[in-house]
């Protein structure tokens, strides 16, 4: 069963919806309750996150950056990173190439 276009649990207080991917690019919308965290991880994909609402603190290779609505962050492929919502928040995450590890087709 596919998970494309459906809301699913990611981590506690975090839900996501994966959009239909292209050949080499994909997007997913991620909603966070205040205080919820996207646990530290790394993947070979380049990532850009756009803050739709709220305020999110990213830690990328130990460096902290806070983004608010209308701001972006770029995370290089292979970089260890995590995110923590400082307020109820929503992100639009873009990845290249497609994260086949997240998609059930």
Buried (B, 14 or more C-beta within 10 A) or exposed (E): EEBBEEEEEBBEBBBBBBBEBEEEEBBBBBBBEEEBBBEEEBBEBBBBBBBBBBBBBBBBEEEEEEBEBEEEBEBEEEBEBBBBBBBBBBBBBBBBBBBEEBBEE
